[in-house]
Amino acid sequence: MLAGCSARQHHTPAQVSVVRAPGYDQTLYQTVRRMLDEHRLAIKGKRVVLKPNLVEFDSFTTINTHPLLVHAAFEAFRALGAADVRIAEGPGHRRITLDLAEEAGYFATFRSFDNAFTDLNLDEVTPVDILRPKSKLRSLYLPITVRDCDLLVSMPKMKTHHWAGATLSMKNLFGVVPGGVYGWPKNILHWAGIHESIADLYSLFPRTFAIVDGIIGMEGNGPIQGAPKHAGVLIAGGDLAAVDATCCRIMGIDPAKVTYLQLAAGGRVSPVDIQQIGESLHSVRADFALLPSFAPLRLSS
Amino acid sequence: MDLSILAAGQNPDGGWSYRSGGSATEPTALALLAFAAGGEGRSRVFLRGAEWLRGTQRPDGGWAPRPNVDRSTWVTSLALLVPIDTLGSRREAAVQWLVRASGRETSWVQRLRTSLTQGRAKFGGGAGFAWFPDTSAWVTPTCFGILALRKAARLYPLREIPARCSSACEFLLAHACRDGGWNYGSGDPLGYESASYPETTGQVLLALHGTPPEQLSRALERASKDVRQCRSLEATSWLKLGLVAHGLKLPLCRQPKGNGSIPETSLAIVADAAAGGRNVFLE
């Protein structure tokens, strides 16, 4: 039985799906449903929170998780019998979240989006201790919407990041830290150590799933000022570190050199620790351009 | 927008939530400002809200974002902006808290560390206010810090206030974006141009009320353009407040549809009152 996001369960080995998805179209609904079926998630009667990445809106680039993908996941979890499916995000730069969501196309895609959405920045909060911190943090106030859910689904955009190297399903957890307590941006995480904070947040949400929007990601100076990069894939799995490691390999980044991954999961993200389903990594590899300072992260062929 | 919407949204404990749920400091303070702007600063609704605010002040003089958060933060500035006689005898404690607050990067230890690790000294640029203690200063909390201290100075002319406000204004001017406006506080991250936001541009113009207009000409021009095409009700309210604070006539613009949150509704009422000649942020 799923006992809430705070109950730790183990996934051995970590199963990660790699599925081709050429574009944002109606085929996504079937694709996402098939991915969830493959992972045999017990969703019936559960409370599910979908956490996309909403940062800024720029019509000339691809910063945010595409709303059609989020809607496909929303419908899939409802079809699987979830008691409640909410979309929730706490953007780190702009305070007016619903305006950002509207600009990013969420209101046009969802019927009554604001009824299904929770602004995590302004949600009621509860204090949570970090039991074995990697960062300087010892506790965080976290939104009750994510603490009380049965499954937190991280839905990031596949992007490079100018400080972390890559921003994927684990870095996406920055968005659950409430700006209403810590501000815009959530600077407490930067002062505590970005990589270390990512690892600590990962430890606070063991009941998770990830669906990564790698159809069109971002390369170069991500996560905002990079260039669109078509990778044509969706990546999904129940272990966020395994999902991120797989994404890195597709992006041409060596996960063994990504600090937050090593802090959070150590050696558990090598290929032998991950059961890959679907496309081979070799067939979908699409090297993302990296900032010169991140050249050492390049994965050899 | 009218006050009956806010009155209907008041919680049984006298405070207001952002939309629903428990009361929080920011929406309560903004709702009280709206009642003051609407001439109902003595109504029963207002008095109940004021009682909630007084009752949630922390021992160190500041306010937390919510009663169950154990730190005083930037919302202390918002609480200090409510009408002067609302907070009673503990107002001065809040002023003292705010005067002492600043961004972590402005400490001498941090500036020395920056100059040693990055090979450059950065001792200028003013001292802003942070969202949360021991973190960096950013635009929005700095705006509210300036507004709150200037209001406080009318009642408590503390020696430190003018210099603190001056330094905070310097911070704002140093953190403008290249397009003339302001965003959250990062105009030039990693050497690349970063665009401004209408809401923060409006907040800065409001906070820099009294700054010579020639120092703000690009920002005022930007705000005048943004207010005509802004699709956000909350951002439009901030732009109006900022333009009116510098004596500019508001251009004709349609009122965007709102999302119904308490802060947005409150700000719309406050902005309309400011356009009509009463700016409660500057009283």
Contacts between the chains, C-beta under 8 A, distances in Angstrom:
chain1	res1	chain2	res2	distance
A	93	B	183	7.1
A	93	B	184	5.2
A	94	B	184	7.4
A	94	B	197	6.1
A	94	B	199	7.8
A	95	B	140	7.4
A	95	B	199	7.0
A	96	B	199	6.3
A	96	B	232	5.6
A	96	B	234	5.3
A	96	B	235	6.4
A	98	B	259	4.5
A	99	B	231	7.2
A	99	B	232	4.3
A	99	B	234	7.4
A	99	B	235	7.1
A	99	B	259	7.7
A	102	B	231	7.7
A	114	B	259	6.4
A	119	B	18	7.6
A	122	B	18	4.3
A	122	B	19	7.5
A	122	B	24	7.7
A	123	B	21	7.9
A	124	B	21	5.2
A	124	B	22	5.3
A	124	B	66	7.0
A	125	B	66	6.5
A	125	B	68	7.1
A	125	B	69	6.7
A	126	B	68	7.5
A	127	B	68	7.7
A	127	B	70	7.5
A	141	B	69	5.9
A	162	B	189	7.9
A	162	B	190	5.8
A	179	B	131	7.8
A	180	B	18	7.7
A	180	B	24	7.2
A	180	B	26	7.5
A	180	B	65	5.3
A	180	B	66	7.6
A	181	B	65	5.2
A	181	B	66	7.7
A	181	B	69	5.7
A	181	B	73	7.2
A	181	B	132	7.0
A	182	B	131	6.4
A	182	B	132	4.9
A	182	B	135	7.5
A	183	B	73	7.9
A	183	B	74	6.9
A	183	B	130	7.2
A	183	B	131	2.3
A	183	B	132	5.4
A	183	B	135	6.9
A	183	B	138	6.4
A	183	B	141	7.0
A	184	B	131	7.0
A	184	B	138	7.2
A	184	B	140	7.1
A	184	B	184	5.4
A	185	B	138	7.5
A	185	B	184	6.4
A	187	B	130	7.4
A	187	B	131	6.9
A	187	B	132	7.1
A	187	B	135	4.0
A	187	B	136	5.1
A	187	B	138	7.3
A	188	B	132	5.7
A	188	B	134	7.8
A	188	B	135	5.4
A	190	B	135	8.0
A	190	B	136	7.9
A	191	B	104	6.8
A	191	B	134	7.0
A	191	B	135	5.7
A	191	B	136	7.6
A	221	B	190	7.1
A	221	B	192	6.7
A	225	B	192	5.3
A	225	B	194	7.9
